[in-house]
Amino acid sequence: MKKILLPTDFSENSLNAIRYAVQLFKDQKCNFILLNTYTPVIYHVQYMEVGAAQFGLLDALKEKSQNGLKKVQETIEKEFPNPMHFFSRISAFNMLISEIELLYEENTMDMIIMGTQGASGLKEVLFGSNMIHVLKNSKCPLLAVPSDYTFQKPHEILFPSDYGVDFEKRHVTEIKNIASLFSARVHILHVSNADELTTSQEEHRQKLATHFEGVSHLFHTVHHHDIGTAISEFQSQSRIDFLAMLNNKHSFFENLFFGSKVKRIGLHLNTPFLVIPAKI
């Protein structure tokens, strides 16, 4: 059974991501783990004495968290009844990032699905500090869902690559799974200024071809000086409705997302975005 972590702060943004998750995996047996974390302001103040009033506040926050999770579960089960879907709830007095790391160490999840923060009046997506940290440090695949995205079956999946990684099957498992569920086509896009691939790049490309056997896939090469712009243009031209990337240190992914413009990236992320850690 697939185990999927669904962090929520009870906002419409996070609820939208949960709705997307249950529709994406409607034909797979899943355990969805609803997670809410809470910390009062006093938790961040060092050396502060905690008295009865503070403990009362903690109890109130805990109750609010638990009730909120119950309401979310009831809402989703009513909207999307599915005998293959099971829910569990975790209400934790912790920081979100710390709790996610703890749950991963306990082997609780196979994937994380979160909502992004939409930028008002802009097509770009603003990644909040929590999302940025999870993107950088997640040890399992993370699926980011734009805040205003309405579910549609993915038919065209874009997987940009600089062929700088010695690919293993596990790197493309989730992409192949989603492609198989919806009979989608995978577009492997290489953006470069060079005329030819290096020997190692060609070897990695051949490995990708082998790993994607069994699903429809195409290789593309685009000559462009800006990777973000090239990806965005390809998305528009090919009607891409799902984006996936491998997060590897010293790769174009790291430069694209964690450079000087950390919170606002040049990509027009108007589709769900799957980030796969190189080390799973």
C-alpha positions as CSV (number, residue, x, y, z in Angstrom):
1,M,0.0,0.0,0.0
2,K,1.3,3.4,-0.9
3,K,1.9,5.7,2.0
4,I,1.4,9.4,1.3
5,L,2.0,12.3,3.7
6,L,-0.4,15.2,3.4
7,P,0.7,18.2,5.5
8,T,-2.1,20.6,6.2
9,D,-2.6,23.9,7.9
10,F,-6.3,23.8,7.2
11,S,-6.0,26.4,4.5
12,E,-7.8,26.2,1.1
13,N,-4.4,25.8,-0.4
14,S,-3.5,22.7,1.5
15,L,-7.0,21.3,1.1
16,N,-6.7,21.7,-2.7
17,A,-3.5,19.6,-2.6
18,I,-5.2,16.9,-0.7
19,R,-8.1,16.8,-3.2
20,Y,-5.5,16.5,-6.0
21,A,-3.8,13.6,-4.2
22,V,-6.9,11.5,-3.7
23,Q,-7.9,12.0,-7.4
24,L,-4.4,11.3,-8.7
25,F,-4.2,7.9,-6.9
26,K,-7.9,7.0,-7.1
27,D,-7.1,3.6,-8.6
28,Q,-4.3,2.7,-6.2
29,K,-4.6,1.4,-2.6
30,C,-3.3,4.2,-0.4
31,N,-2.9,5.2,3.2
32,F,-3.1,9.0,3.3
33,I,-1.5,10.4,6.4
34,L,-3.0,13.8,7.4
35,L,-0.4,15.9,9.3
36,N,-0.8,19.1,11.2
37,T,1.9,20.6,13.4
38,Y,1.4,23.3,16.0
39,T,3.7,25.4,18.2
40,P,2.7,28.4,20.3
41,V,4.6,31.6,20.1
42,I,6.1,31.0,23.6
43,Y,7.8,27.8,22.3
44,H,10.2,30.1,20.4
45,V,11.2,32.1,23.5
46,Q,14.2,30.7,25.3
47,Y,14.3,30.3,29.0
48,M,10.6,31.2,29.5
49,E,8.9,29.6,32.4
50,V,5.9,27.5,31.4
51,G,3.0,27.7,33.8
52,A,-0.5,26.5,34.0
53,A,-1.8,29.1,31.5
54,Q,0.8,28.0,28.9
55,F,-0.1,24.3,29.4
56,G,-3.7,25.3,28.9
57,L,-2.8,27.0,25.7
58,L,-1.1,23.8,24.5
59,D,-4.2,21.8,25.3
60,A,-6.3,24.2,23.3
61,L,-3.9,24.1,20.3
62,K,-3.8,20.3,20.4
63,E,-7.6,20.1,20.5
64,K,-7.9,22.6,17.6
65,S,-5.4,20.6,15.6
66,Q,-7.1,17.3,16.2
67,N,-10.5,18.6,15.4
68,G,-9.2,20.3,12.2
69,L,-7.7,17.0,11.0
70,K,-10.9,15.2,11.7
71,K,-12.9,17.8,9.7
72,V,-10.5,17.5,6.8
73,Q,-10.8,13.7,6.7
74,E,-14.6,13.9,6.9
75,T,-14.7,16.4,4.1
76,I,-12.4,14.4,1.8
77,E,-14.2,11.1,2.5
78,K,-17.5,12.7,1.7
79,E,-16.3,14.3,-1.5
80,F,-14.3,11.3,-2.8
81,P,-15.5,8.1,-1.3
82,N,-13.1,5.3,-2.2
83,P,-12.8,1.8,-0.6
84,M,-9.1,1.7,-1.6
85,H,-8.2,4.8,0.4
86,F,-7.5,4.8,4.1
87,F,-6.7,7.8,6.3
88,S,-4.7,8.3,9.5
89,R,-4.2,11.5,11.4
90,I,-1.1,12.9,13.1
91,S,-1.3,16.0,15.3
92,A,2.1,16.9,16.5
93,F,3.6,19.6,18.8
94,N,6.6,20.2,16.6
95,M,7.9,22.3,13.7
96,L,6.7,21.0,10.3
97,I,10.1,20.2,8.9
98,S,11.3,18.4,12.0
99,E,8.1,16.3,12.1
100,I,8.5,15.3,8.4
101,E,12.1,14.3,9.0
102,L,11.0,12.2,12.1
103,L,8.2,10.5,10.1
104,Y,10.6,9.7,7.3
105,E,13.0,8.1,9.7
106,E,10.2,5.9,11.0
107,N,9.5,4.8,7.4
108,T,6.1,6.3,7.5
109,M,5.8,7.6,3.9
110,D,6.6,7.0,0.3
111,M,5.6,10.5,-1.0
112,I,4.8,14.0,0.3
113,I,2.1,16.1,-1.4
114,M,1.9,19.8,-0.5
115,G,0.3,22.9,-1.9
116,T,2.3,25.8,-3.1
117,Q,1.6,29.5,-2.5
118,G,0.2,31.3,-5.5
119,A,1.5,34.7,-6.2
120,S,-1.3,37.2,-6.6
121,G,-1.4,38.5,-10.2
122,L,1.6,36.4,-11.2
123,K,1.9,33.1,-13.0
124,E,5.0,32.2,-11.1
125,V,4.6,30.3,-7.8
126,L,6.1,31.5,-4.6
127,F,7.5,28.7,-2.5
128,G,7.1,29.4,1.2
129,S,10.0,28.7,3.6
130,N,8.5,25.3,4.6
131,M,8.3,24.2,0.9
132,I,11.8,25.4,0.2
133,H,13.2,23.5,3.1
134,V,11.3,20.3,2.2
135,L,12.5,20.7,-1.4
136,K,16.1,20.9,-0.3
137,N,16.0,18.1,2.2
138,S,13.3,15.7,1.4
139,K,14.4,12.1,1.2
140,C,11.3,10.9,-0.6
141,P,9.5,12.3,-3.7
142,L,7.6,15.5,-3.1
143,L,4.7,16.6,-5.2
144,A,3.9,20.3,-5.1
145,V,0.4,21.3,-6.3
146,P,-0.3,25.0,-7.3
147,S,-2.9,26.6,-5.1
148,D,-5.5,27.2,-7.7
149,Y,-4.9,24.0,-9.7
150,T,-8.0,22.0,-10.6
151,F,-7.4,18.3,-11.1
152,Q,-7.1,17.0,-14.6
153,K,-5.6,13.7,-15.7
154,P,-2.0,14.1,-16.6
155,H,-1.4,13.2,-20.3
156,E,1.9,14.9,-21.1
157,I,4.6,14.6,-18.5
158,L,7.8,16.7,-18.7
159,F,11.1,15.4,-17.3
160,P,13.9,17.9,-17.9
161,S,17.4,16.5,-17.4
162,D,21.0,17.5,-18.0
163,Y,22.0,13.8,-18.2
164,G,24.4,14.5,-15.3
165,V,23.1,11.7,-13.1
166,D,23.9,8.0,-13.4
167,F,20.2,7.1,-13.4
168,E,18.7,4.2,-11.5
169,K,15.3,2.6,-11.9
170,R,14.2,4.1,-8.5
171,H,14.7,7.6,-9.9
172,V,11.9,7.2,-12.4
173,T,9.6,4.8,-10.5
174,E,7.0,7.4,-9.5
175,I,7.0,9.0,-13.0
176,K,6.4,5.7,-14.6
177,N,3.7,4.9,-12.1
178,I,1.8,8.1,-12.9
179,A,2.4,7.6,-16.6
180,S,1.0,4.1,-16.4
181,L,-2.1,5.1,-14.4
182,F,-3.2,7.6,-17.0
183,S,-1.5,6.3,-20.2
184,A,0.5,9.5,-20.2
185,R,3.5,10.3,-22.4
186,V,6.8,11.3,-20.9
187,H,8.9,14.0,-22.6
188,I,12.5,13.9,-21.6
189,L,14.0,17.4,-22.3
190,H,17.6,18.2,-22.5
191,V,18.5,21.9,-22.6
192,S,22.0,22.8,-23.6
193,N,24.3,25.1,-25.6
194,A,26.6,22.3,-26.6
195,D,26.2,20.6,-30.0
196,E,26.9,17.1,-28.7
197,L,26.6,15.1,-25.5
198,T,29.7,14.0,-23.6
199,T,30.4,10.3,-23.3
200,S,28.9,10.1,-19.8
201,Q,25.8,12.1,-20.8
202,E,25.2,9.7,-23.7
203,E,25.5,6.8,-21.3
204,H,23.1,8.3,-18.9
205,R,20.6,9.1,-21.7
206,Q,20.7,5.4,-22.8
207,K,20.0,4.3,-19.2
208,L,17.0,6.6,-19.1
209,A,15.7,5.1,-22.3
210,T,16.0,1.6,-20.7
211,H,14.4,2.7,-17.5
212,F,11.4,4.2,-19.3
213,E,10.7,1.1,-21.3
214,G,7.0,0.1,-20.9
215,V,5.7,3.7,-21.1
216,S,5.4,6.1,-24.0
217,H,8.4,8.5,-24.0
218,L,10.2,10.9,-26.3
219,F,13.6,12.6,-26.1
220,H,13.9,16.2,-27.0
221,T,16.9,18.5,-27.2
222,V,16.6,22.3,-27.0
223,H,19.4,24.8,-27.5
224,H,18.9,27.7,-25.2
225,H,21.0,29.8,-22.8
226,D,18.3,29.9,-20.1
227,I,17.1,26.6,-18.7
228,G,14.0,28.0,-16.9
229,T,12.8,29.9,-20.0
230,A,13.4,26.8,-22.2
231,I,11.4,24.6,-19.9
232,S,8.5,27.1,-19.7
233,E,8.4,27.5,-23.5
234,F,8.4,23.7,-23.9
235,Q,5.6,23.4,-21.4
236,S,3.4,25.8,-23.3
237,Q,4.1,24.4,-26.7
238,S,3.6,20.8,-25.8
239,R,0.6,21.3,-23.4
240,I,2.5,19.8,-20.5
241,D,0.2,19.1,-17.5
242,F,2.7,17.5,-15.1
243,L,6.3,18.4,-14.4
244,A,9.0,16.1,-12.8
245,M,12.6,16.8,-11.9
246,L,15.4,15.0,-10.2
247,N,16.9,17.0,-7.3
248,N,20.7,16.4,-7.4
249,K,23.4,18.5,-5.9
250,H,25.5,20.5,-8.4
251,S,22.9,20.0,-11.1
252,F,20.8,22.5,-13.1
253,F,17.9,21.8,-10.7
254,E,19.9,23.1,-7.7
255,N,21.0,26.2,-9.7
256,L,17.5,26.8,-10.9
257,F,15.7,26.6,-7.6
258,F,18.3,27.5,-4.9
259,G,20.2,30.3,-6.6
260,S,19.9,34.0,-5.8
261,K,16.1,34.0,-6.4
262,V,15.2,31.3,-3.9
263,K,11.5,32.1,-3.3
264,R,10.5,33.1,-6.8
265,I,11.6,31.0,-9.7
266,G,11.4,31.8,-13.3
267,L,9.5,28.8,-14.2
268,H,5.7,29.2,-14.7
269,L,4.7,26.5,-12.4
270,N,1.0,26.2,-13.3
271,T,1.1,22.4,-13.2
272,P,1.8,19.9,-10.4
273,F,5.5,19.5,-9.9
274,L,7.1,16.3,-8.7
275,V,10.6,16.5,-7.2
276,I,12.6,13.3,-6.9
277,P,15.6,13.2,-4.6
278,A,18.7,11.7,-6.2
279,K,19.2,9.7,-3.0
280,I,16.1,7.8,-2.2
